[in-house]
Amino acid sequence: MTIPYWTNSRVMKQMRWVVWVALAILFFSCEQKGQQKKVNKKSKSLTECLGSPLTAEQDAAIRRQINAEAKVAQIQEIFRKKRLAGFNGNVLVAQKGVILYQKSFGYAHLRDRDSLNNQHSFQLASLSKPFTAVAILKLQEAGKLSLEDTIQRFFPDFPYKGIRLSSLLSHRSGLPNYAYSFMDSVRHGRKYPSNFEVMRWFATVKPTPQRYNIPDRSFSYSNTNFLVLAAIVEKVSGMAFGDYLQKHIFEPLRMRHTFLITKSADSTQRRTVGHQFGRVIPKDYYDNIVGDKGIYSTTEDLYHFYKGLHGGCLISKRTLREAFIPRSFEKKGMKNYGYGFRLHLDEQEETRYIYHTGWWKGYNTMMWMSPEDDFVIIMLSNSYNRTVYEVKSLLDVLHGEAQSDDVEKDI
């Protein structure tokens, strides 16, 4: 029996449709499995470098090993005294993967008396510099730049010659501080300039602002170094600095409450304000300059940064060791600087502690790390208080004798 042509055609169409649906389902299934593998791989990679969550038994064992109960009691007393001395902010102290102490003191807005909690974000001020350094070091590892490159590779019109990226990272460039370099006649009253605008001012203003020193002659702390580095990150990556940090540092480490000051307000609902002598400090002319400052974060997110940094999540451990090498020995002493990190040396002039502090418009901050005993101290304040920089008593509790309580305050 012969099947009519139109019936045969309809059957063929139906068969093609069935095959197409089957292939689509197969493709979608494979795509889903591929995406799940990527998620699982990313999650596994993050777990490997940040460390798996401790079981109750592991947590208890570590607490016994480090005598956590006695340490917690002493730390509580130290912060009780800091609070009496006016400390207003958030703190976190952890050792060997165990959070010993985490607490909020005071208010996000002193006038409103809205209590702080551990999800409130603080302007890190110069504690932002380690993030800028890590961004540069990541681009170096990716082969996008070299620390031996000079600024002119990226900004040919920049007027100061012979300054290498390594000199910017270690504050050995001799560059003047941008905040004091330009008169109103140069700025034309323009509020909140960007990094690129300041780079253009340096390139075009006459006379060129006088530098502090010739490159690599000595250590000279200048915020301009990290302004320039952030501009270079943007130039090399083709991304806004905040977007680069978000994609390559904040998101990989699940720093969900960390952002750059230039982010829109809808991302900053738990953002605090800075106070000095009990008064809110208004937005500063140079607030949108980033790299030297400008990151807002929480104690928990900074703890993720600490674990990610030392776990090899961001840069290789070899590169991290390079960042922690002291590079300024013009003056004898225990204080030194590496690549974006302040260093505290032992008697053999070897790095014992890694830290950075910050101060900007009512905020003052501290993150202090000990590779030897695997602990971190994080203090974030939004009402300027000198006790943020006093760490000796905490060091005594966590692992014995400390060298000094005289810490550099960074602007």
Secondary structure by P-SEA (a helix, b strand, c coil): ccccaaaaaaaaaaaaaaaaaaaaaaaaaaaaaaaaaaaaaaaaaaaaaacccccaaaaaaaaaaaaaaaaaaaaaaaaaaaaaacccccbbbbcccccccccccccccccccccccccccccccccaaaaaaaaaaaaaaaccccccccccccccccccccccaaaaaaccccccccccccccccccccccccaaaaaaaaacccccccccccccccccccaaaaaaaaaaaaaaacccaaaaaaacccccccccccccccccccccccbbbbbccccccccccccccccccbbbbcaaaaaaaaaaaaacccccaaaaaaaaccccccccccccccccbbbbbcccccccccccccccccccbbbbbbcccbbbbbbbbccccccccccaaaaaacccccccccccccc
